[in-house]
Amino acid sequence: MSLVLTLLSALGCGFGGDDEFRQDCYFDVEPTGKSVVFAGSGAGGSDLWTMSLTSHEPIRIARTIWRESFPAIAHDGSIYYSAYGPSWKLEKLRVRHPGGSDAPVISDNSWQRAAVPIKGDSLAVVSYSEVIKYGLASHMPNEFNLEIYAANGLRKRVLLSDFGDLMLFPGCECQRGIVVCGSKKLMDRPLCWIVPLDGGRPQQIHTQETVWSASASPDGKTIVYVGTEPEPSVDSDIYLMALDGTSRRRLTHLRQRIVQARFEPNGKSILFVVGRNFSYDLYRVDLQGTVTHLAALVS
C-alpha cells in the first residue's frame, strides 16, 4: 500500500475529491542558466513563477484557474506547461510566449500531461485519452502515450503507446532518443526508459531504485534520475548513470522527498527540488556531491 500512496502523491493526486488536488513543484532552467521557471502550488490554486538564480527573488508571470504543472522552456524563451481546471476537467497543453501572450497548443481531443521542446522545433508530448476511477484517487489517467508534435500543434508521430504511467521532464533528449520514466501497468513501480526518435523499441534501463524523475545531461551522454530504494524506504536521492545503465553512482545521501532533478546548461551541476509538507526548496549539487541550498520556492 505504501508504494500506491507514494505513486499517487508523485502523480499529484489528492484524496477525497477534485478540490483537494495538489501538485508538486516542478521546474525548468532557462537556456542561459540564469533563472528557473517553476509551478508554485497550494490547495486550490497554482501559479507560474520565474526566479533568478542570483537574486532568488520569485516573480509571478501567470495566474491560473486551478493548477499548472511541468513547465518546460524552449530556446526562444517560450514556456510550455499543462493546465488543469475544474471547469473543463482535463489537462491541456499551453504556451506562454516571451511577450506575455498565452495560448493553447494542441486542439485535438487528447489530454496532454506534459510537453518538452526538442530539436527541430518539435515537442515531445505525454498524452492520454481516458480517465478512470481508481481506489482513493478521484481520477487516474489511463493508457499514456509519448508523441511528437510540431510546434504548431499538429501530431507528427506516436513513439510509445498504452503505458499505465508515463512522464517526461525538461532535458529529456539524449543521444539515443527521449528519456522517460514510467511503467507499462498502472501502479507498477516507475522505471527509466529510452525511446528512440525513429519509433524503435523502447529500452528499459534497469535500476534497483524506483525512478520518479529522469533526464539527460546537456551532451546527451548521462542520465540523472531521482530514485527511491526498495521498500520500506520512501525517501529518495539523486543518481547518475550512462545511457546503457552502467557507471551508476549515487550523488546525494539526503534521504529526502526529492521531486525533480535537472542538469544545469553548463553540465557541471544539477538543480533539484525537495518537498516537505507541500513546502519546496531549490538546491544545487555538483558532480562531486556537494549540496548547496539556493532558495525556498513559493508554494
Phi and psi restraints in degrees (value plus and minus 20) as a CYANA .aco file:
   2 SER   PHI     -83.9   -43.9
   2 SER   PSI     -55.6   -15.6
   3 LEU   PHI     -86.7   -46.7
   3 LEU   PSI     -58.8   -18.8
   4 VAL   PHI     -80.2   -40.2
   4 VAL   PSI     -67.2   -27.2
   5 LEU   PHI     -85.9   -45.9
   5 LEU   PSI     -59.0   -19.0
   6 THR   PHI     -83.2   -43.2
   6 THR   PSI     -62.5   -22.5
   7 LEU   PHI     -83.9   -43.9
   7 LEU   PSI     -63.6   -23.6
   8 LEU   PHI     -82.3   -42.3
   8 LEU   PSI     -60.2   -20.2
   9 SER   PHI     -84.4   -44.4
   9 SER   PSI     -62.3   -22.3
  10 ALA   PHI     -85.6   -45.6
  10 ALA   PSI     -49.2    -9.2
  11 LEU   PHI    -100.7   -60.7
  11 LEU   PSI     -24.9    15.1
  12 GLY   PHI      63.4   103.4
  12 GLY   PSI      -1.7    38.3
  13 CYS   PHI    -110.5   -70.5
  13 CYS   PSI     118.3   158.3
  14 GLY   PHI    -121.0   -81.0
  14 GLY   PSI    -198.4  -158.4
  15 PHE   PHI    -146.1  -106.1
  15 PHE   PSI     115.9   155.9
  16 GLY   PHI      78.4   118.4
  16 GLY   PSI     -14.2    25.8
  17 GLY   PHI     118.4   158.4
  17 GLY   PSI     139.8   179.8
  18 ASP   PHI     -79.7   -39.7
  18 ASP   PSI     -50.8   -10.8
  19 ASP   PHI     -91.7   -51.7
  19 ASP   PSI     -24.7    15.3
  20 GLU   PHI    -126.2   -86.2
  20 GLU   PSI     -10.6    29.4
  21 PHE   PHI     -81.6   -41.6
  21 PHE   PSI     114.5   154.5
  22 ARG   PHI    -156.4  -116.4
  22 ARG   PSI     124.5   164.5
  23 GLN   PHI    -134.0   -94.0
  23 GLN   PSI     115.3   155.3
  24 ASP   PHI     -83.3   -43.3
  24 ASP   PSI     144.5   184.5
  25 CYS   PHI    -113.4   -73.4
  25 CYS   PSI      80.3   120.3
  26 TYR   PHI    -121.4   -81.4
  26 TYR   PSI     139.1   179.1
  27 PHE   PHI    -169.3  -129.3
  27 PHE   PSI     149.3   189.3
  28 ASP   PHI    -162.6  -122.6
  28 ASP   PSI     137.6   177.6
  29 VAL   PHI    -127.8   -87.8
  29 VAL   PSI     115.2   155.2
  30 GLU   PHI     -92.1   -52.1
  30 GLU   PSI     139.1   179.1
  31 PRO   PHI     -76.9   -36.9
  31 PRO   PSI     -49.6    -9.6
  32 THR   PHI    -100.8   -60.8
  32 THR   PSI     -31.5     8.5
  33 GLY   PHI      59.4    99.4
  33 GLY   PSI      -8.3    31.7
  34 LYS   PHI    -109.4   -69.4
  34 LYS   PSI     -39.3     0.7
  35 SER   PHI    -171.6  -131.6
  35 SER   PSI     146.0   186.0
  36 VAL   PHI    -143.8  -103.8
  36 VAL   PSI     136.1   176.1
  37 VAL   PHI    -137.0   -97.0
  37 VAL   PSI     114.1   154.1
  38 PHE   PHI    -162.8  -122.8
  38 PHE   PSI     139.5   179.5
  39 ALA   PHI    -120.9   -80.9
  39 ALA   PSI      82.2   122.2
  40 GLY   PHI     -99.3   -59.3
  40 GLY   PSI     111.3   151.3
  41 SER   PHI    -151.0  -111.0
  41 SER   PSI     133.1   173.1
  42 GLY   PHI    -175.5  -135.5
  42 GLY   PSI     159.7   199.7
  43 ALA   PHI     -84.3   -44.3
  43 ALA   PSI     100.3   140.3
  44 GLY   PHI      64.8   104.8
  44 GLY   PSI     -18.5    21.5
  45 GLY   PHI    -189.7  -149.7
  45 GLY   PSI     143.4   183.4
  46 SER   PHI    -179.4  -139.4
  46 SER   PSI     125.6   165.6
  47 ASP   PHI    -148.7  -108.7
  47 ASP   PSI     140.8   180.8
  48 LEU   PHI    -120.7   -80.7
  48 LEU   PSI     109.8   149.8
  49 TRP   PHI    -146.8  -106.8
  49 TRP   PSI     133.8   173.8
  50 THR   PHI    -140.9  -100.9
  50 THR   PSI     128.9   168.9
  51 MET   PHI    -166.3  -126.3
  51 MET   PSI     108.0   148.0
  52 SER   PHI     -88.2   -48.2
  52 SER   PSI     118.6   158.6
  53 LEU   PHI    -101.2   -61.2
  53 LEU   PSI     -19.1    20.9
  54 THR   PHI    -120.7   -80.7
  54 THR   PSI     -72.8   -32.8
  55 SER   PHI    -106.9   -66.9
  55 SER   PSI     -44.4    -4.4
  56 HIS   PHI      41.2    81.2
  56 HIS   PSI       7.8    47.8
  57 GLU   PHI    -118.1   -78.1
  57 GLU   PSI      95.0   135.0
  58 PRO   PHI     -96.5   -56.5
  58 PRO   PSI     121.6   161.6
  59 ILE   PHI    -147.4  -107.4
  59 ILE   PSI     103.6   143.6
  60 ARG   PHI     -92.7   -52.7
  60 ARG   PSI     109.4   149.4
  61 ILE   PHI    -134.6   -94.6
  61 ILE   PSI     -30.7     9.3
  62 ALA   PHI    -179.3  -139.3
  62 ALA   PSI     119.2   159.2
  63 ARG   PHI    -122.1   -82.1
  63 ARG   PSI     133.1   173.1
  64 THR   PHI    -148.1  -108.1
  64 THR   PSI     142.0   182.0
  65 ILE   PHI     -93.5   -53.5
  65 ILE   PSI     -48.4    -8.4
  66 TRP   PHI    -167.3  -127.3
  66 TRP   PSI     -87.1   -47.1
  67 ARG   PHI    -168.1  -128.1
  67 ARG   PSI     136.1   176.1
  68 GLU   PHI    -146.9  -106.9
  68 GLU   PSI     135.3   175.3
  69 SER   PHI    -174.1  -134.1
  69 SER   PSI     138.3   178.3
  70 PHE   PHI      33.2    73.2
  70 PHE   PSI      36.0    76.0
  71 PRO   PHI     -87.7   -47.7
  71 PRO   PSI     126.0   166.0
  72 ALA   PHI    -162.1  -122.1
  72 ALA   PSI     113.0   153.0
  73 ILE   PHI    -123.1   -83.1
  73 ILE   PSI     110.1   150.1
  74 ALA   PHI    -104.0   -64.0
  74 ALA   PSI     148.0   188.0
  75 HIS   PHI     -84.8   -44.8
  75 HIS   PSI     -44.8    -4.8
  76 ASP   PHI    -106.4   -66.4
  76 ASP   PSI     -15.5    24.5
  77 GLY   PHI      72.7   112.7
  77 GLY   PSI     -25.7    14.3
  78 SER   PHI     -85.7   -45.7
  78 SER   PSI     124.7   164.7
  79 ILE   PHI    -134.7   -94.7
  79 ILE   PSI     100.1   140.1
  80 TYR   PHI    -117.1   -77.1
  80 TYR   PSI     120.1   160.1
  81 TYR   PHI    -176.3  -136.3
  81 TYR   PSI     138.1   178.1
  82 SER   PHI    -121.2   -81.2
  82 SER   PSI     114.1   154.1
  83 ALA   PHI    -136.6   -96.6
  83 ALA   PSI     122.8   162.8
  84 TYR   PHI    -152.8  -112.8
  84 TYR   PSI     110.6   150.6
  85 GLY   PHI    -157.3  -117.3
  85 GLY   PSI     127.7   167.7
  86 PRO   PHI     -85.7   -45.7
  86 PRO   PSI     -40.3    -0.3
  87 SER   PHI     -96.6   -56.6
  87 SER   PSI     -45.7    -5.7
  88 TRP   PHI    -138.2   -98.2
  88 TRP   PSI     -26.7    13.3
  89 LYS   PHI      37.1    77.1
  89 LYS   PSI      13.6    53.6
  90 LEU   PHI    -178.0  -138.0
  90 LEU   PSI     144.4   184.4
  91 GLU   PHI    -118.7   -78.7
  91 GLU   PSI     110.5   150.5
  92 LYS   PHI    -150.8  -110.8
  92 LYS   PSI     124.8   164.8
  93 LEU   PHI     -98.6   -58.6
  93 LEU   PSI     114.7   154.7
  94 ARG   PHI    -149.8  -109.8
  94 ARG   PSI     141.5   181.5
  95 VAL   PHI    -151.9  -111.9
  95 VAL   PSI     116.2   156.2
  96 ARG   PHI    -131.8   -91.8
  96 ARG   PSI      97.9   137.9
  97 HIS   PHI    -103.8   -63.8
  97 HIS   PSI     139.3   179.3
  98 PRO   PHI     -74.7   -34.7
  98 PRO   PSI     -50.3   -10.3
  99 GLY   PHI     -95.4   -55.4
  99 GLY   PSI     -28.5    11.5
 100 GLY   PHI      86.6   126.6
 100 GLY   PSI     -30.6     9.4
 101 SER   PHI     -91.0   -51.0
 101 SER   PSI     129.3   169.3
 102 ASP   PHI    -155.0  -115.0
 102 ASP   PSI     111.5   151.5
 103 ALA   PHI    -171.6  -131.6
 103 ALA   PSI     134.8   174.8
 104 PRO   PHI     -88.7   -48.7
 104 PRO   PSI     137.2   177.2
 105 VAL   PHI    -128.5   -88.5
 105 VAL   PSI     -66.3   -26.3
 106 ILE   PHI    -134.2   -94.2
 106 ILE   PSI     107.9   147.9
 107 SER   PHI    -123.9   -83.9
 107 SER   PSI     -17.7    22.3
 108 ASP   PHI     -97.6   -57.6
 108 ASP   PSI    -194.3  -154.3
 109 ASN   PHI    -106.2   -66.2
 109 ASN   PSI     -20.6    19.4
 110 SER   PHI     -96.1   -56.1
 110 SER   PSI     141.2   181.2
 111 TRP   PHI    -126.3   -86.3
 111 TRP   PSI     116.7   156.7
 112 GLN   PHI    -131.8   -91.8
 112 GLN   PSI     101.1   141.1
 113 ARG   PHI    -103.0   -63.0
 113 ARG   PSI     -59.5   -19.5
 114 ALA   PHI    -182.6  -142.6
 114 ALA   PSI     135.2   175.2
 115 ALA   PHI    -164.7  -124.7
 115 ALA   PSI     123.2   163.2
 116 VAL   PHI    -151.7  -111.7
 116 VAL   PSI     105.0   145.0
 117 PRO   PHI     -82.9   -42.9
 117 PRO   PSI     117.0   157.0
 118 ILE   PHI    -148.3  -108.3
 118 ILE   PSI    -198.9  -158.9
 119 LYS   PHI     -81.2   -41.2
 119 LYS   PSI     134.5   174.5
 120 GLY   PHI      59.1    99.1
 120 GLY   PSI       4.3    44.3
 121 ASP   PHI      34.5    74.5
 121 ASP   PSI      17.9    57.9
 122 SER   PHI    -133.2   -93.2
 122 SER   PSI     148.1   188.1
 123 LEU   PHI    -144.0  -104.0
 123 LEU   PSI     111.9   151.9
 124 ALA   PHI    -110.1   -70.1
 124 ALA   PSI     104.4   144.4
 125 VAL   PHI    -147.2  -107.2
 125 VAL   PSI     111.0   151.0
 126 VAL   PHI    -114.6   -74.6
 126 VAL   PSI     100.5   140.5
 127 SER   PHI    -149.2  -109.2
 127 SER   PSI     146.6   186.6
 128 TYR   PHI    -173.8  -133.8
 128 TYR   PSI     140.6   180.6
 129 SER   PHI    -147.6  -107.6
 129 SER   PSI     -15.1    24.9
 130 GLU   PHI    -165.3  -125.3
 130 GLU   PSI     122.3   162.3
 131 VAL   PHI    -145.3  -105.3
 131 VAL   PSI     114.0   154.0
 132 ILE   PHI    -143.1  -103.1
 132 ILE   PSI     140.6   180.6
 133 LYS   PHI    -101.1   -61.1
 133 LYS   PSI     116.8   156.8
 134 TYR   PHI    -167.0  -127.0
 134 TYR   PSI      90.4   130.4
 135 GLY   PHI      34.2    74.2
 135 GLY   PSI    -150.5  -110.5
 136 LEU   PHI     -96.2   -56.2
 136 LEU   PSI     -40.7    -0.7
 137 ALA   PHI     -96.2   -56.2
 137 ALA   PSI     120.2   160.2
 138 SER   PHI     -85.4   -45.4
 138 SER   PSI     -66.4   -26.4
 139 HIS   PHI    -163.5  -123.5
 139 HIS   PSI     117.7   157.7
 140 MET   PHI    -149.4  -109.4
 140 MET   PSI     105.0   145.0
 141 PRO   PHI     -81.4   -41.4
 141 PRO   PSI     132.9   172.9
 142 ASN   PHI    -154.0  -114.0
 142 ASN   PSI     124.2   164.2
 143 GLU   PHI      40.8    80.8
 143 GLU   PSI      54.4    94.4
 144 PHE   PHI     -98.7   -58.7
 144 PHE   PSI     130.1   170.1
 145 ASN   PHI    -148.4  -108.4
 145 ASN   PSI     131.2   171.2
 146 LEU   PHI    -130.9   -90.9
 146 LEU   PSI      99.6   139.6
 147 GLU   PHI    -149.1  -109.1
 147 GLU   PSI     136.9   176.9
 148 ILE   PHI    -128.6   -88.6
 148 ILE   PSI     106.5   146.5
 149 TYR   PHI    -137.8   -97.8
 149 TYR   PSI     132.1   172.1
 150 ALA   PHI     -95.0   -55.0
 150 ALA   PSI     141.0   181.0
 151 ALA   PHI     -81.5   -41.5
 151 ALA   PSI     -42.5    -2.5
 152 ASN   PHI    -103.5   -63.5
 152 ASN   PSI     -16.1    23.9
 153 GLY   PHI      73.2   113.2
 153 GLY   PSI     -15.4    24.6
 154 LEU   PHI    -109.8   -69.8
 154 LEU   PSI     111.6   151.6
 155 ARG   PHI     -89.0   -49.0
 155 ARG   PSI     114.9   154.9
 156 LYS   PHI    -122.7   -82.7
 156 LYS   PSI     -67.0   -27.0
 157 ARG   PHI    -187.2  -147.2
 157 ARG   PSI     139.8   179.8
 158 VAL   PHI    -122.0   -82.0
 158 VAL   PSI     106.3   146.3
 159 LEU   PHI    -116.0   -76.0
 159 LEU   PSI     -51.8   -11.8
 160 LEU   PHI    -170.8  -130.8
 160 LEU   PSI     122.0   162.0
 161 SER   PHI    -162.6  -122.6
 161 SER   PSI     138.2   178.2
 162 ASP   PHI      41.0    81.0
 162 ASP   PSI      22.2    62.2
 163 PHE   PHI    -109.6   -69.6
 163 PHE   PSI     123.5   163.5
 164 GLY   PHI     -89.5   -49.5
 164 GLY   PSI     -50.1   -10.1
 165 ASP   PHI    -172.1  -132.1
 165 ASP   PSI     122.3   162.3
 166 LEU   PHI    -177.5  -137.5
 166 LEU   PSI     117.7   157.7
 167 MET   PHI    -169.6  -129.6
 167 MET   PSI     122.9   162.9
 168 LEU   PHI    -149.9  -109.9
 168 LEU   PSI     136.1   176.1
 169 PHE   PHI    -150.4  -110.4
 169 PHE   PSI     140.1   180.1
 170 PRO   PHI     -72.9   -32.9
 170 PRO   PSI     121.3   161.3
 171 GLY   PHI      64.7   104.7
 171 GLY   PSI       2.0    42.0
 172 CYS   PHI     -97.1   -57.1
 172 CYS   PSI     -35.5     4.5
 173 GLU   PHI    -102.4   -62.4
 173 GLU   PSI     105.3   145.3
 174 CYS   PHI    -145.0  -105.0
 174 CYS   PSI    -196.6  -156.6
 175 GLN   PHI     -88.0   -48.0
 175 GLN   PSI     -38.6     1.4
 176 ARG   PHI    -127.8   -87.8
 176 ARG   PSI     -20.8    19.2
 177 GLY   PHI     122.7   162.7
 177 GLY   PSI    -156.2  -116.2
 178 ILE   PHI    -131.9   -91.9
 178 ILE   PSI     108.7   148.7
 179 VAL   PHI    -108.8   -68.8
 179 VAL   PSI     105.8   145.8
 180 VAL   PHI    -152.3  -112.3
 180 VAL   PSI     143.9   183.9
 181 CYS   PHI    -146.5  -106.5
 181 CYS   PSI     122.4   162.4
 182 GLY   PHI     150.6   190.6
 182 GLY   PSI    -194.3  -154.3
 183 SER   PHI    -160.9  -120.9
 183 SER   PSI     128.8   168.8
 184 LYS   PHI     -90.2   -50.2
 184 LYS   PSI     -50.5   -10.5
 185 LYS   PHI    -137.4   -97.4
 185 LYS   PSI     122.1   162.1
 186 LEU   PHI     -78.1   -38.1
 186 LEU   PSI     109.2   149.2
 187 MET   PHI      60.6   100.6
 187 MET   PSI     -20.2    19.8
 188 ASP   PHI     -90.8   -50.8
 188 ASP   PSI     137.2   177.2
 189 ARG   PHI     -90.7   -50.7
 189 ARG   PSI     115.7   155.7
 190 PRO   PHI     -86.8   -46.8
 190 PRO   PSI     121.9   161.9
 191 LEU   PHI    -147.9  -107.9
 191 LEU   PSI     155.3   195.3
 192 CYS   PHI    -116.7   -76.7
 192 CYS   PSI     116.6   156.6
 193 TRP   PHI    -152.5  -112.5
 193 TRP   PSI     131.4   171.4
 194 ILE   PHI    -137.1   -97.1
 194 ILE   PSI     104.2   144.2
 195 VAL   PHI    -129.3   -89.3
 195 VAL   PSI      96.3   136.3
 196 PRO   PHI     -82.0   -42.0
 196 PRO   PSI     122.4   162.4
 197 LEU   PHI     -89.4   -49.4
 197 LEU   PSI     -38.3     1.7
 198 ASP   PHI    -105.1   -65.1
 198 ASP   PSI     -15.7    24.3
 199 GLY   PHI      66.9   106.9
 199 GLY   PSI      -6.5    33.5
 200 GLY   PHI     -91.0   -51.0
 200 GLY   PSI     159.9   199.9
 201 ARG   PHI     -84.3   -44.3
 201 ARG   PSI     110.9   150.9
 202 PRO   PHI     -87.0   -47.0
 202 PRO   PSI     123.6   163.6
 203 GLN   PHI    -123.8   -83.8
 203 GLN   PSI     100.6   140.6
 204 GLN   PHI    -103.4   -63.4
 204 GLN   PSI     107.8   147.8
 205 ILE   PHI    -115.0   -75.0
 205 ILE   PSI      94.0   134.0
 206 HIS   PHI     -98.5   -58.5
 206 HIS   PSI     104.7   144.7
 207 THR   PHI    -154.5  -114.5
 207 THR   PSI     131.7   171.7
 208 GLN   PHI     -98.8   -58.8
 208 GLN   PSI     -34.7     5.3
 209 GLU   PHI    -110.2   -70.2
 209 GLU   PSI     131.8   171.8
 210 THR   PHI     -93.9   -53.9
 210 THR   PSI     114.0   154.0
 211 VAL   PHI    -125.6   -85.6
 211 VAL   PSI      99.9   139.9
 212 TRP   PHI    -123.3   -83.3
 212 TRP   PSI     -41.8    -1.8
 213 SER   PHI    -173.9  -133.9
 213 SER   PSI     118.8   158.8
 214 ALA   PHI    -171.3  -131.3
 214 ALA   PSI     118.8   158.8
 215 SER   PHI    -176.7  -136.7
 215 SER   PSI     156.9   196.9
 216 ALA   PHI    -129.3   -89.3
 216 ALA   PSI     140.6   180.6
 217 SER   PHI     -92.4   -52.4
 217 SER   PSI     142.9   182.9
 218 PRO   PHI     -77.0   -37.0
 218 PRO   PSI     -51.3   -11.3
 219 ASP   PHI    -105.6   -65.6
 219 ASP   PSI     -21.4    18.6
 220 GLY   PHI      54.8    94.8
 220 GLY   PSI      -6.2    33.8
 221 LYS   PHI    -123.8   -83.8
 221 LYS   PSI     -35.6     4.4
 222 THR   PHI    -150.0  -110.0
 222 THR   PSI     123.9   163.9
 223 ILE   PHI    -127.2   -87.2
 223 ILE   PSI     111.7   151.7
 224 VAL   PHI    -126.1   -86.1
 224 VAL   PSI     113.9   153.9
 225 TYR   PHI    -161.8  -121.8
 225 TYR   PSI     134.0   174.0
 226 VAL   PHI    -115.7   -75.7
 226 VAL   PSI      99.1   139.1
 227 GLY   PHI    -145.4  -105.4
 227 GLY   PSI     124.6   164.6
 228 THR   PHI    -132.4   -92.4
 228 THR   PSI     110.1   150.1
 229 GLU   PHI     -86.3   -46.3
 229 GLU   PSI     141.8   181.8
 230 PRO   PHI     -73.8   -33.8
 230 PRO   PSI     130.8   170.8
 231 GLU   PHI     -70.5   -30.5
 231 GLU   PSI     129.1   169.1
 232 PRO   PHI    -108.0   -68.0
 232 PRO   PSI     -14.0    26.0
 233 SER   PHI     -87.0   -47.0
 233 SER   PSI     120.4   160.4
 234 VAL   PHI    -143.1  -103.1
 234 VAL   PSI     -22.1    17.9
 235 ASP   PHI    -109.6   -69.6
 235 ASP   PSI     143.3   183.3
 236 SER   PHI    -152.5  -112.5
 236 SER   PSI     146.0   186.0
 237 ASP   PHI    -163.5  -123.5
 237 ASP   PSI     156.8   196.8
 238 ILE   PHI    -123.7   -83.7
 238 ILE   PSI     115.1   155.1
 239 TYR   PHI    -148.5  -108.5
 239 TYR   PSI     134.4   174.4
 240 LEU   PHI    -141.6  -101.6
 240 LEU   PSI     128.3   168.3
 241 MET   PHI    -179.2  -139.2
 241 MET   PSI     139.8   179.8
 242 ALA   PHI     -93.6   -53.6
 242 ALA   PSI     148.8   188.8
 243 LEU   PHI     -83.5   -43.5
 243 LEU   PSI     -44.0    -4.0
 244 ASP   PHI    -114.0   -74.0
 244 ASP   PSI     -12.8    27.2
 245 GLY   PHI      69.9   109.9
 245 GLY   PSI     -22.8    17.2
 246 THR   PHI    -106.0   -66.0
 246 THR   PSI     155.7   195.7
 247 SER   PHI      35.6    75.6
 247 SER   PSI      12.5    52.5
 248 ARG   PHI     -91.6   -51.6
 248 ARG   PSI     115.0   155.0
 249 ARG   PHI    -167.3  -127.3
 249 ARG   PSI     127.6   167.6
 250 ARG   PHI    -106.3   -66.3
 250 ARG   PSI     104.5   144.5
 251 LEU   PHI    -112.4   -72.4
 251 LEU   PSI     -52.0   -12.0
 252 THR   PHI    -144.7  -104.7
 252 THR   PSI     140.3   180.3
 253 HIS   PHI    -153.8  -113.8
 253 HIS   PSI      32.5    72.5
 254 LEU   PHI    -108.5   -68.5
 254 LEU   PSI     -53.2   -13.2
 255 ARG   PHI      31.9    71.9
 255 ARG   PSI      31.7    71.7
 256 GLN   PHI    -136.5   -96.5
 256 GLN   PSI     153.1   193.1
 257 ARG   PHI    -108.9   -68.9
 257 ARG   PSI      70.0   110.0
 258 ILE   PHI    -102.9   -62.9
 258 ILE   PSI     108.7   148.7
 259 VAL   PHI    -106.4   -66.4
 259 VAL   PSI     -65.5   -25.5
 260 GLN   PHI    -178.2  -138.2
 260 GLN   PSI     127.4   167.4
 261 ALA   PHI    -149.6  -109.6
 261 ALA   PSI     124.9   164.9
 262 ARG   PHI    -170.9  -130.9
 262 ARG   PSI     107.3   147.3
 263 PHE   PHI     -79.8   -39.8
 263 PHE   PSI     122.8   162.8
 264 GLU   PHI     -97.7   -57.7
 264 GLU   PSI     138.6   178.6
 265 PRO   PHI     -78.7   -38.7
 265 PRO   PSI     -46.4    -6.4
 266 ASN   PHI     -96.7   -56.7
 266 ASN   PSI     -29.6    10.4
 267 GLY   PHI      53.3    93.3
 267 GLY   PSI     -16.7    23.3
 268 LYS   PHI    -118.7   -78.7
 268 LYS   PSI     -29.5    10.5
 269 SER   PHI    -174.0  -134.0
 269 SER   PSI     149.3   189.3
 270 ILE   PHI    -150.8  -110.8
 270 ILE   PSI     113.8   153.8
 271 LEU   PHI    -114.6   -74.6
 271 LEU   PSI     124.3   164.3
 272 PHE   PHI    -170.5  -130.5
 272 PHE   PSI     137.0   177.0
 273 VAL   PHI    -134.1   -94.1
 273 VAL   PSI     113.0   153.0
 274 VAL   PHI    -131.4   -91.4
 274 VAL   PSI     112.8   152.8
 275 GLY   PHI    -130.8   -90.8
 275 GLY   PSI     114.5   154.5
 276 ARG   PHI    -157.2  -117.2
 276 ARG   PSI      89.3   129.3
 277 ASN   PHI      32.9    72.9
 277 ASN   PSI      25.2    65.2
 278 PHE   PHI      43.5    83.5
 278 PHE   PSI       3.9    43.9
 279 SER   PHI    -133.1   -93.1
 279 SER   PSI     117.5   157.5
 280 TYR   PHI    -147.3  -107.3
 280 TYR   PSI     121.5   161.5
 281 ASP   PHI    -149.6  -109.6
 281 ASP   PSI     124.2   164.2
 282 LEU   PHI    -119.9   -79.9
 282 LEU   PSI     112.4   152.4
 283 TYR   PHI    -146.6  -106.6
 283 TYR   PSI     143.5   183.5
 284 ARG   PHI    -146.2  -106.2
 284 ARG   PSI     120.1   160.1
 285 VAL   PHI    -151.0  -111.0
 285 VAL   PSI     112.0   152.0
 286 ASP   PHI    -104.2   -64.2
 286 ASP   PSI     157.1   197.1
 287 LEU   PHI     -95.5   -55.5
 287 LEU   PSI     -23.9    16.1
 288 GLN   PHI    -116.1   -76.1
 288 GLN   PSI     -24.3    15.7
 289 GLY   PHI      77.4   117.4
 289 GLY   PSI     -12.0    28.0
 290 THR   PHI     -99.2   -59.2
 290 THR   PSI     102.3   142.3
 291 VAL   PHI    -123.0   -83.0
 291 VAL   PSI     115.8   155.8
 292 THR   PHI    -148.6  -108.6
 292 THR   PSI     110.5   150.5
 293 HIS   PHI     -98.9   -58.9
 293 HIS   PSI     110.1   150.1
 294 LEU   PHI    -121.7   -81.7
 294 LEU   PSI     -70.2   -30.2
 295 ALA   PHI    -188.9  -148.9
 295 ALA   PSI     134.0   174.0
 296 ALA   PHI    -101.5   -61.5
 296 ALA   PSI     117.0   157.0
 297 LEU   PHI    -116.6   -76.6
 297 LEU   PSI     124.7   164.7
 298 VAL   PHI     -80.6   -40.6
 298 VAL   PSI     116.5   156.5
